């Protein structure tokens, strides 16, 4: 028998068993999952990266060409 891995909910810190049956993992509940999703949507979290120039050749525009539209 293997031990069940326990992690802490990233929002509230409550211990959570890491099982496939836990549909909210790594969160303890739907509430904590939605709080985290809302934080991403609000821009509270970000992935570090280089700054992008809005019209620059680095693809700062949506098409990645550096050309408008």
DSSP file (Angstrom, degrees, kcal/mol; ACC not computed):
  #  RESIDUE AA STRUCTURE BP1 BP2  ACC     N-H-->O    O-->H-N    N-H-->O    O-->H-N    TCO  KAPPA ALPHA  PHI   PSI    X-CA   Y-CA   Z-CA
    1    1 A X              0   0    0      0, 0.0     2,-0.3     0, 0.0     0, 0.0   0.000 360.0 360.0 360.0 134.2    0.0    0.0    0.0
    2    2 A X        -     0   0    0      1,-0.0     2,-0.2     0, 0.0     0, 0.0  -0.737 360.0-110.7 -99.9 148.4    1.4    3.4   -0.9
    3    3 A X        -     0   0    0     -2,-0.3     2,-0.4     1,-0.1    -1,-0.0  -0.489  32.5-115.1 -74.4 143.5    0.9    6.5    1.2
    4    4 A X        -     0   0    0     -2,-0.2     2,-0.3     1,-0.1    15,-0.1  -0.651  29.6-121.5 -80.1 130.8   -1.3    9.2   -0.1
    5    5 A X        -     0   0    0     13,-0.4    13,-3.4    -2,-0.4     2,-0.5  -0.538  25.6-157.3 -73.8 135.9    0.5   12.4   -0.9
    6    6 A X  E     +A   17   0A   0     -2,-0.3     2,-0.3    11,-0.2    11,-0.2  -0.968  13.7 177.2-118.3 128.5   -0.8   15.4    1.0
    7    7 A X  E     -A   16   0A   0      9,-2.8     9,-3.5    -2,-0.5     2,-0.4  -0.826  31.2-108.9-121.9 163.8   -0.3   19.0   -0.2
    8    8 A X  E     -A   15   0A   0     -2,-0.3     7,-0.2     7,-0.2     6,-0.2  -0.783  36.6-107.2 -94.2 137.8   -1.5   22.3    1.1
    9    9 A X     >  -     0   0    0      5,-2.6     4,-1.6    -2,-0.4    18,-0.2  -0.427  25.6-136.4 -58.4 128.7   -4.1   24.2   -0.7
   10   10 A X  T  4 S+     0   0    0     16,-0.3    -1,-0.2     1,-0.2    17,-0.1   0.675  98.5  42.3 -67.5 -14.3   -2.3   27.2   -2.4
   11   11 A X  T  4 S+     0   0    0      3,-0.1    -1,-0.2     0, 0.0    16,-0.1   0.901 133.2  10.2 -94.8 -54.2   -5.1   29.6   -1.3
   12   12 A X  T  4 S-     0   0    0      2,-0.1    -2,-0.1     0, 0.0    15,-0.0   0.599  90.3-124.0-107.5 -13.1   -6.1   28.7    2.2
   13   13 A X     <  +     0   0    0     -4,-1.6    -3,-0.1     1,-0.3     2,-0.1   0.441  55.5 150.3  86.5  -1.3   -3.4   26.2    3.3
   14   14 A X        -     0   0    0     -6,-0.2    -5,-2.6     1,-0.1    -1,-0.3  -0.398  55.8-101.6 -65.3 139.6   -5.7   23.4    4.2
   15   15 A X  E     -A    8   0A   0     -7,-0.2     2,-0.4    -2,-0.1    -7,-0.2  -0.404  41.5-167.4 -63.7 136.9   -4.2   19.9    3.8
   16   16 A X  E     -A    7   0A   0     -9,-3.5    -9,-2.8    -2,-0.1     2,-0.4  -0.995  19.8-129.2-130.2 128.9   -5.4   18.2    0.6
   17   17 A X  E     -A    6   0A   0     -2,-0.4     2,-1.5   -11,-0.2   -11,-0.2  -0.648  22.6-131.4 -76.2 130.4   -5.0   14.6   -0.4
   18   18 A X        +     0   0    0    -13,-3.4   -13,-0.4    -2,-0.4     2,-0.3  -0.652  54.3 140.1 -86.3  86.9   -3.6   14.3   -3.9
   19   19 A X    >   -     0   0    0     -2,-1.5     3,-1.2   -15,-0.1     6,-0.2  -0.918  63.6-122.4-127.8 152.7   -6.0   11.7   -5.4
   20   20 A X  T 3  S+     0   0    0     -2,-0.3    -1,-0.1     1,-0.3     5,-0.1   0.791 112.5  62.9 -64.1 -26.6   -7.6   11.4   -8.8
   21   21 A X  T 3  S+     0   0    0      1,-0.1     2,-1.3     2,-0.1    -1,-0.3   0.710  82.0  87.3 -70.4 -20.3  -11.0   11.5   -7.0
   22   22 A X    X   -     0   0    0     -3,-1.2     3,-1.3     1,-0.2    -1,-0.1  -0.682  60.4-173.9 -83.3  96.4  -10.2   15.0   -5.7
   23   23 A X  T 3  S+     0   0    0     -2,-1.3    -1,-0.2     1,-0.3     6,-0.1   0.615  78.7  51.8 -70.5 -12.4  -11.5   17.1   -8.7
   24   24 A X  T >  S+     0   0    0      3,-0.2     3,-2.7     4,-0.1    -1,-0.3   0.431  87.7 171.0-103.4   0.2  -10.3   20.4   -7.2
   25   25 A X  T <   +     0   0    0     -3,-1.3     3,-0.1     1,-0.4    -7,-0.0  -0.234  63.8  28.2 -55.3 140.1   -6.7   19.4   -6.5
   26   26 A X  T 3  S+     0   0    0    -18,-0.1    -1,-0.4   -10,-0.0   -16,-0.3  -0.974 122.1  66.3 -85.2   8.1   -4.4   21.1   -5.7
   27   27 A X  S <  S-     0   0    0     -3,-2.7    -3,-0.2   -18,-0.2     3,-0.1  -0.504  76.6-135.1 -87.9 159.7   -7.1   23.1   -4.2
   28   28 A X  S    S+     0   0    0     -2,-0.2     2,-0.3     1,-0.1    -3,-0.1   0.709  81.3   2.3 -85.2 -20.9   -9.3   22.0   -1.3
   29   29 A X  S  > S-     0   0    0     -5,-0.2     4,-1.9     1,-0.1    -1,-0.1  -0.957  75.1 -98.9-156.9 169.2  -12.6   23.2   -2.8
   30   30 A X  H  > S+     0   0    0     -2,-0.3     4,-2.6     1,-0.2     5,-0.2   0.868 119.3  60.2 -62.5 -36.2  -14.3   24.8   -5.8
   31   31 A X  H  > S+     0   0    0      1,-0.2     4,-2.2     2,-0.2    -1,-0.2   0.939 106.8  43.6 -57.8 -49.5  -14.2   28.1   -3.8
   32   32 A X  H  > S+     0   0    0      1,-0.2     4,-2.1     2,-0.2    -1,-0.2   0.872 112.2  54.2 -66.1 -36.1  -10.4   28.1   -3.6
   33   33 A X  H  X S+     0   0    0     -4,-1.9     4,-2.2     1,-0.2    -1,-0.2   0.915 110.6  46.0 -62.0 -42.9  -10.1   27.0   -7.2
   34   34 A X  H  X S+     0   0    0     -4,-2.6     4,-2.6     2,-0.2    -2,-0.2   0.850 108.5  55.5 -71.1 -34.5  -12.3   30.0   -8.3
   35   35 A X  H  X S+     0   0    0     -4,-2.2     4,-1.8    -5,-0.2    -1,-0.2   0.926 110.5  46.3 -60.8 -44.1  -10.4   32.4   -6.1
   36   36 A X  H  X S+     0   0    0     -4,-2.1     4,-2.0     2,-0.2    -2,-0.2   0.914 111.7  50.3 -65.2 -43.9   -7.2   31.4   -7.8
   37   37 A X  H  X S+     0   0    0     -4,-2.2     4,-2.5     1,-0.2    -2,-0.2   0.909 110.1  51.2 -60.9 -42.4   -8.8   31.6  -11.3
   38   38 A X  H  X S+     0   0    0     -4,-2.6     4,-2.1     1,-0.2    -1,-0.2   0.868 106.9  53.7 -62.7 -37.1  -10.1   35.1  -10.4
   39   39 A X  H  <>S+     0   0    0     -4,-1.8     5,-2.5     2,-0.2     6,-0.7   0.902 109.9  47.3 -65.4 -40.6   -6.6   36.2   -9.3
   40   40 A X  H ><5S+     0   0    0     -4,-2.0     3,-1.2     1,-0.2    -2,-0.2   0.937 112.5  49.5 -63.0 -45.8   -5.1   35.1  -12.6
   41   41 A X  H 3<5S+     0   0    0     -4,-2.5    -2,-0.2     1,-0.3    -1,-0.2   0.833 109.2  52.2 -63.7 -32.7   -7.9   36.9  -14.6
   42   42 A X  T 3<5S-     0   0    0     -4,-2.1    -1,-0.3    -5,-0.2    -2,-0.2   0.550 116.9-113.5 -80.5  -7.4   -7.3   40.0  -12.5
   43   43 A X  T < 5S+     0   0    0     -3,-1.2    -3,-0.2    -4,-0.5    -2,-0.1   0.657  76.5 132.9  84.2  15.7   -3.6   40.0  -13.3
   44   44 A X  S   <S+     0   0    0     -5,-2.5     2,-0.3    -6,-0.2    -4,-0.2   0.790  70.5  45.9 -69.1 -26.3   -2.5   39.3   -9.8
   45   45 A X  S    S+     0   0    0     -6,-0.7     2,-0.3    -5,-0.1    -2,-0.0  -0.821  70.6 178.1-111.3 153.4   -0.2   36.6  -11.0
   46   46 A X        -     0   0    0     -2,-0.3     2,-0.6     0, 0.0    -6,-0.0  -0.990  29.9-123.2-151.3 156.7    2.2   36.8  -13.9
   47   47 A X        -     0   0    0     -2,-0.3    -2,-0.0     1,-0.0     0, 0.0  -0.898  40.0-116.4 -99.4 124.5    4.7   34.6  -15.6
   48   48 A X        +     0   0    0     -2,-0.6     2,-0.3     1,-0.0    -1,-0.0  -0.295  54.4 133.3 -64.1 143.6    8.1   36.4  -15.7
   49   49 A X        -     0   0    0      3,-0.0     2,-0.1     0, 0.0     3,-0.1  -0.972  56.9 -64.0-172.7 174.5    9.4   37.2  -19.2
   50   50 A X        -     0   0    0     -2,-0.3     2,-0.1     1,-0.1     0, 0.0  -0.427  57.9-103.1 -72.1 146.9   11.0   39.9  -21.3
   51   51 A X        -     0   0    0     -2,-0.1     2,-0.4     1,-0.0    -1,-0.1  -0.404  34.9-137.8 -67.8 147.4    9.0   43.0  -21.9
   52   52 A X        -     0   0    0     -2,-0.1     2,-0.5     8,-0.1    -1,-0.0  -0.920   6.3-131.6-113.5 132.8    7.5   43.2  -25.4
   53   53 A X    >   -     0   0    0     -2,-0.4     3,-1.7     1,-0.1     7,-0.5  -0.712  22.3-129.7 -81.0 126.7    7.5   46.3  -27.6
   54   54 A X  T 3  S+     0   0    0     -2,-0.5    -1,-0.1     1,-0.3    12,-0.1   0.727 102.8  19.8 -55.3 -28.2    3.9   46.9  -28.9
   55   55 A X  T 3  S+     0   0    0      5,-0.1    -1,-0.3     6,-0.1    13,-0.1   0.201 101.4 124.3-121.4  15.1    5.0   47.3  -32.6
   56   56 A X  S X> S-     0   0    0     -3,-1.7     3,-1.3     1,-0.1     4,-0.7  -0.205  75.0-109.8 -82.0 167.9    8.3   45.7  -32.4
   57   57 A X  T 34 S+     0   0    0      1,-0.3    -1,-0.1     2,-0.2    10,-0.1   0.560 106.1  80.7 -70.5  -8.5    9.9   42.9  -34.3
   58   58 A X  T 34 S-     0   0    0     -5,-0.1    -1,-0.3     8,-0.1     7,-0.1   0.433 117.7 -98.9 -79.7   4.0    9.7   40.7  -31.2
   59   59 A X  T <4  +     0   0    0     -3,-1.3    -2,-0.2    -6,-0.1     5,-0.1   0.822  67.1 155.5  87.6  31.6    6.1   40.0  -31.9
   60   60 A X     <  +     0   0    0     -4,-0.7     2,-0.1    -7,-0.5    -6,-0.1   0.653  59.0  74.2 -66.1 -14.7    4.5   42.5  -29.5
   61   61 A X  S >  S-     0   0    0     -5,-0.4     3,-0.5    -8,-0.1    -6,-0.1  -0.439 101.7-100.5 -91.8 173.5    1.4   42.5  -31.8
   62   62 A X  T 3  S+     0   0    0      1,-0.2    -1,-0.1    -2,-0.1     6,-0.1   0.806 119.9  46.5 -66.3 -31.0   -1.1   39.7  -32.0
   63   63 A X  T 3  S-     0   0    0      4,-0.3    -1,-0.2     1,-0.0    -3,-0.1   0.634 102.5-127.3 -89.5 -14.5    0.3   38.2  -35.2
   64   64 A X  S <  S+     0   0    0     -3,-0.5    -2,-0.1    -5,-0.1    -4,-0.1   0.674  81.6 106.1  78.8  17.0    3.9   38.3  -34.1
   65   65 A X  S    S-     0   0    0      2,-0.3     3,-0.1    -6,-0.1   -10,-0.0   0.639  84.2-124.2-101.6 -17.2    5.0   40.1  -37.3
   66   66 A X  S    S+     0   0    0      1,-0.3     2,-0.3   -12,-0.1    -9,-0.1   0.420  77.5 115.0  83.4  -2.2    5.6   43.6  -35.9
   67   67 A X  S    S-     0   0    0    -10,-0.1    -1,-0.3   -11,-0.0    -2,-0.3  -0.801  73.4-108.3-100.1 142.0    3.1   44.9  -38.4
   68   68 A X              0   0    0     -2,-0.3   -13,-0.0     1,-0.2    -1,-0.0  -0.425 360.0 360.0 -67.6 144.3   -0.2   46.5  -37.4
   69   69 A X              0   0    0     -2,-0.1    -1,-0.2     0, 0.0    -2,-0.0   0.447 360.0 360.0  58.6 360.0   -3.4   44.5  -38.1
